[in-house]
Amino acid sequence: MSAAFDQAEDRDPGHEHDGVVLVDGAEPQIAQIQAEALVLGVQVQIVRDLIHVLEHLWKRMRHGPSDLSGVGLGAMAVARPHEVIRRAAHAAVD
């Protein structure tokens, strides 16, 4: 992680721009990024990868209503991410 921040420092030594970090949504990874940014005194915008966010959502929802369990996440998340969100939201309300 520090190597990525070192590279960003080389590109913007005056910290004129916020950094943008794409993550898969793992909380320890996000905490590490935030800690490193705090130590260095830089601002970062953390963007969670939609496919990984959907995967985490899907894993949580798989243990819920049975109508969510038979659909392959990979194909649906890529082809129809809105369907994964719709089904998960519907299941959360039930």
C-alpha positions in Angstrom: 0.0 0.0 0.0 2.8 2.4 0.9 4.3 2.0 -2.6 1.0 3.2 -4.2 1.1 6.2 -1.9 4.7 6.8 -2.8 3.9 6.8 -6.5 1.0 9.2 -5.9 3.4 11.5 -4.0 5.8 11.5 -6.9 3.0 12.5 -9.3 1.5 15.2 -7.1 4.0 16.3 -4.5 2.0 19.5 -3.7 -1.1 17.5 -2.9 -3.1 19.6 -5.3 -5.5 16.8 -6.1 -7.3 14.2 -4.1 -6.2 10.7 -4.8 -8.7 8.1 -6.0 -8.4 4.5 -4.9 -10.3 1.7 -6.4 -11.0 -1.1 -3.8 -12.9 -4.4 -3.7 -14.7 -3.4 -0.6 -12.7 -5.3 2.0 -12.9 -3.3 5.2 -9.3 -4.0 6.3 -8.1 -2.7 3.0 -10.1 0.4 3.3 -8.9 1.0 6.9 -5.3 0.6 5.7 -5.8 3.2 3.0 -7.5 5.6 5.3 -4.7 5.2 7.9 -2.0 5.7 5.3 -3.7 8.8 4.0 -4.1 10.2 7.5 -0.4 9.7 8.3 0.6 11.4 5.0 -1.9 14.1 5.4 -3.5 13.5 2.0 -7.1 13.3 0.9 -8.3 10.2 -0.9 -11.6 9.3 -2.5 -12.3 5.6 -2.1 -14.3 3.9 -4.9 -15.7 0.5 -4.4 -15.7 -1.8 -7.4 -19.3 -2.5 -8.3 -18.8 -6.2 -9.1 -17.1 -6.8 -5.8 -19.8 -4.9 -3.9 -22.5 -7.0 -5.7 -20.5 -10.1 -4.8 -20.5 -9.2 -1.1 -24.2 -8.3 -1.2 -24.9 -11.6 -3.0 -23.1 -13.6 -0.4 -25.0 -12.0 2.4 -28.3 -12.5 0.6 -27.6 -16.2 -0.3 -28.4 -17.1 3.3 -31.8 -15.4 3.1 -34.7 -16.3 0.8 -34.3 -19.5 -1.3 -35.3 -17.7 -4.5 -31.9 -15.9 -4.5 -29.7 -19.0 -4.2 -30.0 -20.6 -7.7 -28.6 -17.8 -9.8 -24.9 -17.6 -10.7 -23.5 -14.3 -9.4 -20.7 -13.9 -11.9 -22.9 -14.0 -15.0 -25.7 -12.0 -13.5 -23.5 -9.3 -11.9 -21.8 -8.7 -15.2 -24.8 -8.9 -17.5 -27.5 -7.4 -15.2 -26.1 -5.9 -12.0 -29.4 -4.1 -11.5 -31.1 -7.5 -11.2 -28.8 -8.5 -8.3 -29.6 -5.2 -6.6 -33.3 -5.6 -7.2 -33.5 -9.1 -5.9 -31.4 -8.3 -2.9 -33.5 -5.2 -2.0 -36.7 -7.2 -2.5 -35.4 -10.0 -0.2 -34.3 -7.5 2.4 -37.8 -6.0 2.6 -39.5 -9.5 2.9 
